[in-house]
Amino acid sequence: NQDRILGWCTDVLKGDPTHTRSFKALGFIGGVITAHPANVEHILKTNFANYPDGEQWLWQRKAASYEFSKRSLRNFVVDAVRFEIVERLLPLLYRARQDGRTLDVNEVLERFAFDNICRVAFGEDAACLAEVAAPRSAEFMRAVNDAQNVNSLWRLKRILNTEPEKRMREALGTIHGYADRIVRQRRERGEAGLSIRDDHFLSRFAASDEHSDESLRDVVTNFILAGRDTTSSALTWFFWLVSTRPDVEGRIVREIRAVRALPSHGNMGASPTFSFDELRDMQYLHAAITESMRLYPPVAMDSHSCKEDDVLPDGTLVGKGWLATYSAYAMARMEDIWGKDCEEFRPERWLNERRVPAREHVKYPVFHAGPRMCLGKEMVYIQMKSIVACVLERFSFRFVAARSGRALCSRSRCG
């Protein structure tokens, strides 16, 4: 079932009263997989200390949480997204429409997200979405792809020095080399007394002079790996879902146009993008993106190692050293969690009577929970809402059956 592992795990978990299964094979570490909200809350929040992420994660989390609280970082992210949309994404879509070309939207959004996260992480324009990408950036992006593609296999095969392990070493070598160059150049500029931009994460972390070059390299590498695939994957599924639901698409477009016309924003179509206040007012769009990620979470399953023997709220034993995995994908497909319409794309489930986004619960662990709650959640929504609003204001997508299963062609709303 490896070609349908998410569906298979969902079927298995549906067959258990508490949507939890444990497994142990001779010679292998045991594990538990669950789609039970109380168990997920226990792992991520209630008994967080027994499922630790390590000392390096703790100091990175502490330092990052301080930076994420600053308005200046939010403004920097908005500016970075705006540049990528206006200068690259929209022109690319216009050219595809004029030429009648079909686009692999997932590939386009991966390049968009890569450019954006590189700019936010260390202030460099990777230009992967440009018509001609810089060779060094293209090599870096390929290395990130390789690292993520073989990540699930390399631990099992590292002792054998097989091809996946070799590819992982080569990919990490390229990634570290790219990040090392950025860190080194920043140090050299500082030592030479040259001005240094302090907007991006690298400068923010390096300003305290508390971290070694290797630690700074790891920080920016982690941000790139965490921030690239999540948004591109989520948006790909979103555009696919919306292309199958003209009623949802129509409501989103009407909201975008209504917000654009509000005199209180003083924009009246003058800017090709949207301000933070305008994006905040797009409440149905927020709900639609939230619902899309419920059905197709960017991280479908997440695992944590158990430090000491534990018992989950439903009575399941988790042994010391076992992997405790929760499946957000499976949780979205449980009737006793979301109701009989659990597999339906229904943005309205996230709106209360005032038509504002309802509070997410632990049954929706897309952004994790407790001490692991995603620090960049607000910025993720800013980026995704900005992309969707700017694109759907001008284009409509039609799904094209293709071998990749994710190709979409764009049609201009303006004719």
HELIX and SHEET records of a PDB file:
HELIX    1   1 GLN A    2  ARG A    4  5                                   3    
HELIX    2   2 ILE A    5  LYS A   14  1                                  10    
HELIX    3   3 PRO A   37  GLU A   41  1                                   5    
HELIX    4   4 HIS A   42  THR A   46  3                                   5    
HELIX    5   5 PHE A   48  ASN A   50  5                                   3    
HELIX    6   6 GLU A   55  PHE A   68  1                                  14    
HELIX    7   7 ARG A   71  GLU A   84  1                                  14    
HELIX    8   8 ILE A   85  LEU A   89  3                                   5    
HELIX    9   9 LEU A   90  ASP A   99  1                                  10    
HELIX   10  10 VAL A  105  PHE A  122  1                                  18    
HELIX   11  11 PRO A  135  LYS A  157  1                                  23    
HELIX   12  12 ARG A  158  LEU A  160  5                                   3    
HELIX   13  13 GLU A  163  GLU A  191  1                                  29    
HELIX   14  14 PHE A  201  ALA A  206  1                                   6    
HELIX   15  15 ASP A  213  SER A  243  1                                  31    
HELIX   16  16 PRO A  246  ALA A  261  1                                  16    
HELIX   17  17 PRO A  263  HIS A  265  5                                   3    
HELIX   18  18 PHE A  276  ASP A  281  1                                   6    
HELIX   19  19 GLN A  283  LEU A  295  1                                  13    
HELIX   20  20 ALA A  328  MET A  331  1                                   4    
HELIX   21  21 GLU A  335  TRP A  338  1                                   4    
HELIX   22  22 PRO A  347  TRP A  350  5                                   4    
HELIX   23  23 PRO A  365  PHE A  367  5                                   3    
HELIX   24  24 GLY A  370  ARG A  372  5                                   3    
HELIX   25  25 LYS A  377  LEU A  392  1                                  16    
SHEET    1   A 4 THR A  20  PHE A  23  0                                        
SHEET    2   A 4 GLY A  31  THR A  34 -1                                        
SHEET    3   A 4 LEU A 323  SER A 327  1                                        
SHEET    4   A 4 MET A 301  SER A 305 -1                                        
SHEET    1   B 3 LEU A 103  ASP A 104  0                                        
SHEET    2   B 3 ALA A 407  SER A 412 -1                                        
SHEET    3   B 3 PHE A 395  VAL A 400 -1                                        
SHEET    1   C 2 ASP A 310  VAL A 311  0                                        
SHEET    2   C 2 LEU A 317  VAL A 318 -1                                        
END                                                                             
